[in-house]
Structure formats: C-alpha cells, structure tokens
Amino acid sequence: MSSFRKIFELYNWDDIQTEIYQVTEQDVERVLAKDKIDLEDFKVLISPAAKPFLEEMARRSYAITKKRFGNTIQMYIPMYLSNECQNICTYCGFSLTNLIPRKTLSDQEILDEVAYIKKQGYDHILLVTGEANKTVGVEYLKNAIKLIREHFSNISIEVQPLNQEEYEVLIEEGLYAVLVYQETYHEAAYKMHHPKGKKSNFNYRLYTPDRLGKAGIHKIGLGALFGLEDWRVDSFYTALHLKYLQKTYWKTKYSISFPRLRPHEGDVQPKVEMTDSDLVQLICAYRLLDEDVELSISTRESEKFRNNIINLGITSMSAASKTNPGGYSVDEQSLEQFEISDERSTEEIKKMIQSQGYEVVWKDWEKCF
C-alpha cells in the first residue's frame, strides 16, 4: 500500500535543519540561475542565506503566478459548525481542557449562516469543526453538505481526519476539497502538543492525504502551523509531502496554506518566530517550486500584510472570517478558535483586490473542466 510514511522515514529532521542553515549565498545564486526548481533547491530558497535575494524571488514568483493564474484572486469563507472537540491541543481555543461553552449548529442555524454568507457573494465555502466524532461525525457532516450543496458550487471541509470510505460517502454527497494540516512534521513535538485524543496519533494524521487520494477527492489542502517547530524544516516536509502526493494521486489538485500561531484560549508561544518577511520568502519559494499549487492566505494575517501579498504568489484569500460556530448570524459571543487580524468586510477586501488590478473569483473551476 502506498503511503507518505515510507518517504517520510527516508529523511531526518536534524539533518534537514542543518542543511538549510548551512546554505551559502553562492548556493542561492546557483539555484536562482536555474529554470526548474526541485526539492533540494527549495531548501536553499527557504534558508536564511536566501534573505538578501527576496526581491528577485518575489519578481519571479509574481511572473510565474500571473502566467499560470492570471490576474485573479479566489475568495472563500470559513463557516464553523461546531467547537466541540475531544482532543487536547496546546495551541487551540477548542481544546478539550478549555472550560468554554460548546456549541454545534442545528439545521436551521446552518441555513441562517448560509443565508448571510450568500448575501456577501460567496460561492466557495469551507466547513470547519472541532474534532468530536460523536457530535460532528460523518453523519452530521453528510447532513450539513446535503443542506447547503444547492447554495454553493464548491464545498470544502476542515474537520477531523476520516477513513477512506467515510470520505467516499461525503464525496458522493458533493464534497469538493479537504484541508488537513499536519500541524508539525516533527514527530516528538507533535506528540507534545497533542497529548490526548484521536489527534495524538501522528501516523493516522500523516496518512490522511493518502486516504483522500485513494477516495478520489478533487482537491487536498496541506500545511503546517508555523510556530510549533522550526518553520523552515516544517515547510520542507510539507513540500516533500506535496510532491509525493502529486506524483501518486496526479488527478487531484493541491493547495498550501500558511497559518501562523495566533492568540487563543491557551498560551503557547512560537518556538521559532516567523516574521512577515520570512512568510513572503516562503510563499515565493513555494511558487518557484511549483507553478500549479494554489497558495492561500487567511485573516490570521494583518491588513497591511494581506494588502502587500496580493501580487507575490497568493491565489486565494478569506475575508470577514468568524472562527466561532454561528458567528455570522447566530451567536457572535461563542468562543473563537483563534483571533483574526484582518477584520475588514468582504466588500472592503474585494475593493482592495480590485484596486491592485486583480479580478475577484468567487468559486473554483467546475469539476467538468
């Protein structure tokens, strides 16, 4: 049986980290002189030595993105269905240990949220829950997709990892994409930050994109939570994972997200700080590595940063996000998963994108294309 674990075991975290930090400016110049970038080159482009070359990387990233995606930015919005969670995660407001009011949306509350979101113009929605299989398991998700599928062209989910056959059930109901972040590829650190619950199983989470690929999902979203470990090494492993999946499940599309630790109900501080310029460097490095992968930025990032990142490789953005269940129309007081930074309205984000010469796209390509 094919799985990323076999590839994962060929690499050593400490060795990768050493290689990245030993890169020289001459190595960067050599890589930037190439037309085609590979994984070894990616390590060079995310190294501290590549910092002085950020302007050149940004120019190339812009040119590649414009050639592949044109002057378009896709808009999506998350809809939180529940903050119930059976996991203990040190960095998350929904963690089981946080004594907070828990809420799971009813059918009518889901439809109330949908009505509000549709008025904003969205046709691409991301359904989000905590990881609570008994409360928001496959049957709940299946019902939610049935309720809303006539209202949206594309339905994505970011929920607990599921078995292959469970994904197949949801795909049959209209599921389009699944976002599943490994959080960190550092196995020991992963276990430290996930001490209890199903999420504590590192391998089950690592195998999730394989199960999705076998189930025939249209798109898979990958990423790491920057701050839990060294962002450079986690980004290399994410790129390694991406390349394996593209080769193995070549009919599937892929996206990368860039979440940084944000304030939440808990107090985990970033182990390795990721600055704004670091994030720009990483976005450009991913684009130079892969011209087809979609790169997404959320409202975790500041207004100023999001304004300036439009033409550097990003292809999709969220706006006016609420990270609590029912936050748009039902219950604005329930606990958020994390604080957002860019609080502008959808209309404001739309105008900002258009002011930079880009067209706002409200949905992904239809499957028939």
N, C-alpha and C positions, 0 to 999 in steps of 0.2 A: 504494500500500500504506500502510495506516495505521500510524503509529509515534509513540511519545512524543518521539522526537528532534525532530520538527517543532515541537512545543510547547516543548521544552527550549530550542531556539535562539531563541525569542522573548524569553527572559529573560537578564539579565546578572547574574552573581554579585555584583559590586561594587555595582551599583545596588540590588539586593535588600538587601544588607547595610546600605547607607546608609539606605534607607527604614526598616528595622527599628530602627535605632539613633536615628533622628530622631523616633520616635513620642513623643508627649506624654501626660501624664495625662488631658488633655481628650479625646484620641483614644480612650484606653481607656474612659473613661466613655461616650463616644458608642457604641462598639461593644457594650459590655455592656448598653446600653439597647435593643439590637435583639433581636428574636426569632430571626432567621435570620442565621447567620454564614457569610461567604464567604471566599475565599482572601485578599482584601485585609484583611479583619478578622483573619484568622489571623495575619498578620504583626504586627498590633497586639498580639494576645494573647500572642505569644512574645517580645515586646520587653522590655528592661529596665524600661521605664516601667510595665509591667503588674504588676510585682512587688508593689506595695502592695495590689493587688486580688486577691491569690491566694486569700484566704478566700472571697470572693464567687464566684470562678471554681470553686473546689472544691465549693461548695454546689450550683451549677448543674450541674456535672459529675456529682455524685452523683445528683441528681434525674433527669437525662436517662438515666443508665446504669440506674438502678432501674426506670424506666418501660419501657425497651427490653429489658433482660436479666433483670429481676427480681433477687432475692437469690441469685444463682448465680455460682460461680467454676468455670471448666472447668480440669481438671487434665490435664497431659500430661507425657511424659518423653522426653528425647532418648536414642537408642541409637547410639553411634558404631561404625560398621562398619569404618573404616579411618583411619589417619593418614598414608597415602601421599599425597604432593602433588607436583605438577610445577611449582607456582608459587613465586615469591619474593614474599612479602608481609612488609613490615617489622614488622607488629604481631602475627603469628600464630605460635604454637608449632609448627605443622605445616609451616612454610615450608621449601622445598627446601634452603636454606642451613643449616638447623639439623641438626647431626650427631646424630640421635636414632635409637633403634631404631624401625623401621617395622613395623606390624602390620596385617594385613587378616584379618577373621574368616572362618573356614571355615563351612560349612553347620551343622555340629554346634555350633560356638561361637555362631553366631547363635541357634540354638534354645535353647542354655543361657541366653543373655541373656534371651530371650523368656520362658522359664520363670520366671526370677527376677522380671522386670518384671510378669508377670501375677499373681504372688503378692501384689504390692503393690496390686493393684486397677485398674491402668491399662487403658484400652480405646482410648486415643488415643496413638499413638507417632510420634516424629519420628526418621527415619533420617538420620544425618549421616556424611559422609565428607570427606576432603581432596579436592582437585581433581586426580585422576590418572586420565585417561580410559582408559588401557590396563589399569590394575589394577582400578579400580572404575567402569568404564564402564556403558553401558546394559545389557549382558547380565548383569553382576554385579548391578546394581540390580533388574533384572527377576526374576532368580533369588531375590534376597532378599525381594522383595514376594511372590512365589509361596510361599516358605517360611512367611511369617508372616501372610498375609492371613486365614487362618481363625481367628487368635487375636485380631485387633483389628478394631474397627468402622471406624476411621479410620487411614490410613497417610499421613504427610506425609514429605517429604524436604527436606533442605538440603544440596545437593551442587553440583557444577559445573554451570553453565548448559548446556542441551542444545538441540538443534534441535527444531523443532515436531514433526516426525514421530517423533522419539525420545520426546518427551513423550506423544504419542498412543499409542505402544506401552505405556508404563508406566501410563497411564490405563486402558487396556484390561485390564491385569493387576490393577487395583484401587487405583492411586494416587489419593489424595483431594486433597492440597494440596501446594504447593511454596513454600518460603520462599527468597527470593533478595534479598539486601541489596546495594544499590549501593555500600555502604561510605562513599563520599562522592560528591556530585554536582559537586564542584569538579574539573574535568577535569585540570588541571595537577597538583593534589595527588594525584589518583587515580593518575596515571602515576608519580609519585614513589614512592608506597607499593607499587606493583605493577610493578616494573621488568622482570620476566621471567615467561614462561609465558602460557598462554591467557587468564588473568585480566587480563593487561595491556591487553587490547583493551576499552577503555572502552565503545565503542558496542555491541559484542556483548552485554556485560552489561546495558547500558541497554535494549536491545531484548528482553531475556528475558521480562519480563511480557507484552509483545505476543505473543510466540510462545506463551506459556502460554494467553493469552486465546483465540487462534486455535485452539489444540489442544482447548479446551473443558474446562480444569481447573475443579474445583469451587471451590477457594479459592487465592488468591495472598497470600503474606505479604511485606510491604515493610519497609524500614528503612534506617537509616544507622548506621555505627559512630561513636558520639559521642566526639570527641577528635581525630580525624584533621584536622578543619577546624572552623570555627565551627558549633556545633550548631544555632544558630538558623537559619542560612541553609540548612544541610542539611535541617533539618526542614521548611522551606518547600518545598523542591524535592520532598521525599517527599510532602507534602500535594498539591502540584501533580500529581505522578505518580499519586497515588491518585485524584484527581478525574477525570483523563483516563481512567484505566482503568475507573472506574465508569461513565462515560458511554459508552465504546467497547465494553466487554465487560460489559454490565449483568446478565448471568445469573450472573456469578461473584461469590463473596464475597471479602472482603478483611480482612486483619489488619495491624496495625502492631506492631513490636517496638522495644525501646529499649535496645540494647546499648551499654554504656559500656566504654571500654578497661579491661581487667583485666590484672594481672601475667601474664606468659607467658615463653616462651623467646625472649627478644629484649628490646629496651629502648627502645621508642618511648613518649615521654611525651605526654600530651594537649596539643595545640596551644592549645586553648581549654578551660578547665576547666568541667565541668558539675556543679554542686552538686546535692545532694538536692532542695533547693527548686526549682532550675531544672527538674529532671526532673518534679517534681509539676506545675509550671506547664505544661510541655509536654504531659503526659498530659491535663490539664484542657482545654488549648487544642484538642487533637485531638478530645476528646469534644464540646466545644461546636461544633466544625466539622462533625462527622459522628456522628450518634447510632447508626448501624448498624455502623460499623467495629469489629472486635474489637481490643482493646488487650492486649498480652501482656507479662508481666514474668518474667524468668528468675532463676536462682540466682546470676547475676552480682551481684545486689544484696544488701545486708546483711539480716540477720534483722529488725532494727528497722525498716528502710525498708519491707520487704515486709509487715510487720505493719500498718503505718500507711497503706499504699496501697490496701488492700482496698476501701474504700468511696469511692474517689476517681475511679473510671472504668475500672479494670482489669477484664478479663473472663476472663483465663486466666493460669495460673501453672504453672511447672515445679517439681519438688521432687526432692530426693535425687539430683541430676544427677551423672553421671560424664561427663567430656569426653575420655576416652581409650577406644580400642576394647577391648571386653571388660571394662570397668571394673566392671561389676556382679557378674560371676560367673567370668570367665575369667582376666583379667590386670590386677590392680589396680595394677601397677607401671609400666605403659607410660605414656609422656608424655601429660599433659593438654594440650588445645589452649589452655586458659587456666584460671586458678584460679577456683573458685567461692567465693562469700562466705557464702551461707546454706547451711549443711551439715546442717540438720535433716532428719530422716527424713520419709518420705511421711506416716506416721501423725501425726507432730507437726504438719506443715503442715495436714493435714486437720482436726485438732482446733483449730488456731489459726483457720482459716477458719470453722468451725462456731461457735466461741466469739463471733464477731462477728455471728452471726445469718445466715450465708450457708450455702447448700447446695452441696456439692461435686458437680460434674458430671464424670463420667469419660469422656464421649465427646461428639462433636459431634452435631448433628441428622443423622438418616439422610437420604440423598440423595432418597428418595421424598417427603420432606416439603418 
